[in-house]
Amino acid sequence: MLEVFCGSDVVKVRESAFQRIDEVVKKGFSLNLIDSDSFQEGVLKDAVGATSLFGKPELYVLDTPGQSKDFQSEVENLIPAMAESYNQFILIEGKLLASQKKKLAKVDTNIEEFNAASTSNFNPFSLAEALARRDKKTLWILLNESNRAGMKIEETIGILWWQMKSLLLASRTQSAGEAGMKDFPYRKAKQALSRFKEGEVEKLSESLLLLYHQGHAGEVETDLALERWVLAI
């Protein structure tokens, strides 16, 4: 079975996807995450035919495969197989490619699409993903792309702050319930923490919040301050 959550409104896409993931996990499905960091050639093909030792179907969440050409290609090639698989697959993506839409139209799948009013193809959530990977170069490039796409600086800071808040909660708790988060984003945040030394998440969060308030007070140029913050991660 294959379900797709996609579109340019990344907040609504992920909110809807996370809610559905929770529903499936509560039914007893084991949760498996495949994203651009964990993807390896053949891993998705193996998941299509995988069978749990306990005989229960498993849930595989494919998080924004468009960030990796190889991952995206394997997803496209296996759309029919995922739709017919014993296991369940949830695909989270930005705007779908024409080739993906064409293949999805040929299979029995549920597609929920959420598009923002902007016509830009820029995916704001890519900023949060780059921050979680602590990929300074990519984050700096995406920051400039967000400016060209017409994103307001407050929106950009909001996306980055959402990611930092998730990392903070994950660093201070032992479970998704304790953090007040859904299981899937909590797992991702926990994985991302391995890229930060002790105390760094707190320091970066405080400095991001400070530059936001200083920008609103006119004490700093917010654009330049945010660029310096990105280069310091």
N, C-alpha and C positions, 0 to 999 in steps of 0.2 A: 504494500500500500504506500502511496506517495501523496504527501500534502505539501503545498507550496505557499509561502508567505513572501510577498515581494512588493516592490514599488519604491518610489522616491521619498515617501514619508517614512523614514527609517524608524522613528519613534513608534508610530502606530504598527508598523510591520513587526517590530520586535516585541511590542506589548502583546499583540495578538498571538504571535508564535510562542512566546513564553507561557501564555495561558494554556495554549493547546498542549505544549510539552508537559506541563504539570498535570493536565487531565489524563494524558496517556501514561505517565509514570505512576499515577495513583491506581491505575488498573493493574500494576504489577510488572510493567515492562522495564527492562534494564536500560539505562540511559547511556548512550555512547556518543561522544562528540567527535566530529571530523571537521577541522578547519584548515586554513592554509598552512598553519604551523605544523599540524600533526599529519597532514595528508602525505601519503606515499603511494606510488603507482601500484595499483592492484588492490589497495585496501578497500575501496568501495565495491569492487567486483566480489571480493571475499565476503563482504557484509551482505550482499544480495542473497547469497546462498548459504549464509551462516545459520546454524541451528544451535540453540542454547542447550547446555547439558541437562537442564531441567525441563526441556521441551516447551518453554515459553518463548513467544516471539520477542524480539528486541527492538528498541527504538534507536535509530541512528539520526542524529541531527547534523545536517550538512550546512555549516555556517559560512555564508558568503563565498562560495567557490570561485566567484568572479575575480577574486584577488589573486588567483593562481591559474595560469593558462592550462597547466596539466590537470589540475583539479576540475576546472570548468569543463574541459574536454571529456574527462571520464564521466562526469555527471551527465552531460548531454548524451553520450553513447549508451548510458545505462538507464535512461528514463523509462523505456518500456519494461526493462527487467525489474526496476524498483517498484513500478506500479503493480506488477504481478507477484512481487515477493511475499513470502510468508512473514517477513519482518516489516516493520513500519519505518518510513523515511519522512523526515520533515526538512524541507529545503528552505533556508532563509537567504534571501537575495535582494539586491537593489532592483533596478529596472532590468527586466529580462531581455535577453538578446532575441532577435527575430527567429534565429535558428532554434532557440530553446522553446519559444512559444509554439512554433510549428510542430515540434516533437511532442510537446505536452498536449496539444490539441488532438493528437492521435490516440491518447491513452485515457483511461478512466482515473482521473485524479481531481482533488479539490484544490482550487487556486483562490487565494485571497490576496487582492492587490490594493495597496494604499498609496495614492500619489498625492504629493504636495502641490500647491498651486504653482510653484516655480517650474519653469520648463528646463532648468539646468539639469544636466546629467550627473552633476557632482553628488557623490554619496557622502553626506556628513558623517556617517558612522565610521567611515574609513579613518577619520581623525582619531576616534576612540580606540580603534583596533591598533593603529600605529603606536599610540601612547602605551597601550597594554603590552605591546612587543618591545617597548622602549627603543623604537626605531627612529632615532633623532632625524636622520636624513629624510626619510619618507614623510615624517610628520611635518618637517619644515616645508617640503614641497607641497604637501596637501594644504598646509596653512595658506600658502600663496594661491593655490587653486581655489580654495574656499573664498578668498577675497575676489578673485576674478569671476567667480560664479555669483557674486552678489550677496553672499551670506553676511549678515550683520555680525559685528565682532562679539556682541552679547550672545548670539546663537552659537558661535564657535566656542566661546568660553564655557557656555552651558553644556555643550557636548563633552568637553574635556573635564569639566567639573563632575559630570555624571560618572565618568570613568574613574576619576580619582576617588569619589565618594564610595564607589563599589569596591575599589582596592582597600580603602580605609576600613570599611565594614568587614571585609574578608580577613584583614590582618588582625582584627580585634576580637574575632569570634571563632567558634568551632563548628558552626552549622548554619545552613541557610535560614532555618527557623529563628535562631538566635539573632542573626543579622537583619531579619525582616525582609529577606530577599527570596526570590524564586530560585529553585535548585540549579537551573542551567546557568544563569549569569553568575551565580555564586561560585560554581565550579570553575568557570572561566577566570574569574577574578583571583581565585586561589592559585590557579596555574600561573597567572601573570606575576604573582608576588615573588616567584623565584628569580625574577630579573631585577629585583630591587633589594638593596641592602637594608638592614634594620634601621628604621628611622627615616629612610628616604621618602617613603610614601607620605608620611606626616609632613615632612619639610616641604615637599612639592605642593601638597594640598594647601598648606598655609600660604605659601608664596603666590599660588594662583588666585586664592581668595583675596589676598592683599592687593594684587595688581588690579583686580576687578574693582574693588572699592576705591583705590587710588585713581583709577581711570574715570570713574563716575564723579569723583570729587575734583577732577581737573588737575590732579597733582602730577600725573604722568600721561604720555600719549599711549593709549591702550594698545594700539597696533604694534608699536615698537616694543612695548613692555612684554606683550605676549610672544613676540618673536624671540626676544631675549630669554624668556622662560622656556620656550621650546628648545632652544639651543643649549640650555643648561640641564636638561633632563638626563 
